[in-house]
């Protein structure tokens, strides 16, 4: 009854032609292309799909749903075949730069962004993608772009990110 946003698990084609779940799939996150809302959740989230300058409406929608006490969950037994790698429609490094700006526009904690970039160094494009994403985040930070999201959203996402970092540190 508290599930407000659900969807399947994104699977991408591997070198052998088989579709396999992404390494970074999480049951606590639902990719944009396969988000299904409970009507009450969608109405409580409001206009979660307002234009964002660098994308990331899926992240905004799922965080806004949790802010409104809804559960967000993806289901690994519902494969969603993704036929093109994220960012491949544009130049990979340009896409990574834009993703860094999108992270900043959502109010991401700088230390959380840094941890995310370290984790993604091994993803294509190797190393350079993380640096491009960091450059996008740093550019928005240096020019002091105003996030298009409400201040209470920024507080909420930063609190979530701080808790995730604390859990990660406790595990080690």
C-alpha positions as CSV (number, residue, x, y, z in Angstrom):
1,X,0.0,0.0,0.0
2,X,2.9,2.4,0.5
3,X,4.5,1.6,-2.9
4,X,4.2,4.8,-4.9
5,X,6.7,4.4,-7.6
6,X,7.8,1.1,-9.2
7,X,9.4,-0.3,-12.3
8,X,11.6,-3.0,-13.7
9,X,15.3,-3.5,-13.7
10,X,17.3,-2.1,-16.7
11,X,19.2,-4.8,-18.7
12,X,21.7,-3.9,-21.4
13,X,23.1,-6.0,-24.2
14,X,26.5,-7.5,-23.5
15,X,29.2,-8.5,-26.0
16,X,27.6,-11.9,-26.5
17,X,24.2,-10.4,-27.5
18,X,22.5,-11.4,-24.2
19,X,20.7,-8.8,-22.1
20,X,22.0,-8.6,-18.5
21,X,21.1,-6.4,-15.6
22,X,23.2,-3.3,-15.2
23,X,25.9,-3.4,-12.5
24,X,24.5,-0.3,-10.9
25,X,20.8,-1.4,-10.7
26,X,19.3,-0.9,-7.3
27,X,16.0,-2.1,-5.9
28,X,15.6,1.4,-4.3
29,X,15.8,3.3,-7.6
30,X,13.6,3.2,-10.8
31,X,15.0,4.3,-14.1
32,X,13.1,7.0,-16.0
33,X,12.0,4.9,-18.9
34,X,10.2,2.4,-16.7
35,X,8.7,4.5,-13.9
36,X,5.1,3.5,-13.0
37,X,3.3,5.7,-10.4
38,X,0.5,4.9,-8.1
39,X,-2.0,7.7,-8.8
40,X,-2.0,9.0,-5.2
41,X,1.8,9.2,-5.3
42,X,1.9,11.0,-8.6
43,X,-0.6,13.5,-7.3
44,X,1.3,14.0,-4.0
45,X,4.6,14.5,-5.8
46,X,3.0,17.2,-7.9
47,X,4.6,18.3,-11.1
48,X,7.7,16.2,-10.8
49,X,8.4,16.3,-14.5
50,X,9.0,20.0,-14.8
51,X,11.7,21.0,-17.2
52,X,15.2,20.6,-15.7
53,X,18.1,22.2,-17.5
54,X,20.3,19.1,-17.5
55,X,17.9,16.3,-17.2
56,X,17.4,13.9,-14.2
57,X,13.6,14.1,-13.9
58,X,13.7,10.4,-12.8
59,X,15.9,11.2,-9.8
60,X,13.7,14.1,-8.9
61,X,10.5,12.0,-9.1
62,X,11.8,9.2,-6.9
63,X,13.3,11.5,-4.3
64,X,10.1,13.6,-4.3
65,X,8.1,10.4,-3.8
66,X,10.2,9.4,-0.8
67,X,9.9,12.9,0.6
68,X,6.1,12.4,0.5
69,X,6.5,9.1,2.5
70,X,6.0,6.8,-0.5
71,X,8.2,3.7,-1.2
72,X,10.2,3.4,-4.4
73,X,11.2,0.0,-5.7
74,X,12.4,-1.7,-8.9
75,X,11.7,-5.3,-9.4
76,X,14.7,-7.4,-10.7
77,X,12.2,-10.0,-12.1
78,X,10.8,-7.4,-14.5
79,X,13.6,-6.9,-17.1
80,X,13.6,-3.7,-19.1
81,X,15.7,-4.1,-22.3
82,X,17.7,-0.9,-22.8
83,X,18.9,-0.9,-26.4
84,X,21.3,2.0,-26.2
85,X,23.8,2.8,-23.5
86,X,22.9,6.0,-21.5
87,X,24.6,9.0,-23.1
88,X,25.4,7.3,-26.4
89,X,23.2,9.6,-28.4
90,X,25.5,12.4,-27.5
91,X,29.3,12.4,-27.2
92,X,30.1,10.3,-24.0
93,X,32.3,12.9,-22.4
94,X,29.8,15.7,-23.1
95,X,27.1,13.5,-21.6
96,X,29.2,12.9,-18.5
97,X,29.8,16.7,-18.1
98,X,26.0,17.2,-18.4
99,X,25.4,14.5,-15.8
100,X,27.7,16.4,-13.4
101,X,25.7,19.5,-13.9
102,X,22.5,17.5,-13.4
103,X,23.8,16.2,-10.1
104,X,24.6,19.7,-9.0
105,X,21.1,21.0,-10.1
106,X,19.5,18.4,-7.8
107,X,21.5,19.7,-4.8
108,X,23.9,16.7,-4.5
109,X,26.3,16.9,-1.6
110,X,29.8,17.6,-3.0
111,X,31.4,14.8,-0.9
112,X,28.7,12.4,-2.1
113,X,29.4,13.4,-5.7
114,X,33.1,12.8,-5.2
115,X,32.4,9.3,-3.7
116,X,30.1,8.5,-6.7
117,X,32.8,9.6,-9.1
118,X,35.4,7.4,-7.5
119,X,33.0,4.4,-7.7
120,X,32.4,5.1,-11.4
121,X,36.1,5.4,-12.5
122,X,35.9,1.8,-13.8
123,X,32.9,2.6,-16.0
124,X,33.1,3.6,-19.6
125,X,34.6,6.0,-20.6
126,X,37.2,4.8,-18.1
127,X,38.6,7.5,-15.8
128,X,37.8,10.3,-18.3
129,X,34.0,10.0,-17.7
130,X,34.5,10.6,-14.0
131,X,36.7,13.6,-14.6
132,X,34.2,15.0,-17.1
133,X,31.3,14.5,-14.6
134,X,33.4,16.2,-11.9
135,X,34.1,19.1,-14.3
136,X,30.4,19.6,-14.9
137,X,29.6,19.5,-11.2
138,X,32.6,21.8,-10.4
139,X,31.5,24.3,-13.2
140,X,28.0,24.6,-11.8
141,X,29.4,24.9,-8.3
142,X,32.0,27.6,-9.2
143,X,29.4,29.8,-11.1
144,X,26.9,29.2,-8.3
145,X,24.1,28.0,-10.4
146,X,20.8,28.0,-8.5
147,X,19.3,24.5,-8.4
148,X,15.8,24.5,-10.0
149,X,14.5,22.2,-7.3
150,X,12.9,23.5,-4.1
151,X,15.1,24.1,-1.0
152,X,13.3,21.4,1.0
153,X,14.1,18.9,-1.8
154,X,17.8,19.9,-1.5
155,X,17.7,19.4,2.3
156,X,16.0,16.0,1.9
157,X,18.4,14.6,-0.8
158,X,21.4,15.8,1.1
159,X,20.2,14.1,4.3
160,X,19.6,10.9,2.3
161,X,23.1,11.1,0.8
162,X,24.8,11.8,4.2
163,X,23.0,8.8,5.6
164,X,24.2,6.6,2.7
165,X,27.8,7.8,3.2
166,X,27.5,7.1,6.9
167,X,26.2,3.5,6.3
168,X,29.0,3.0,3.8
169,X,31.7,4.1,6.3
170,X,30.2,1.9,9.1
171,X,30.5,-1.1,6.8
172,X,34.2,-0.6,6.4
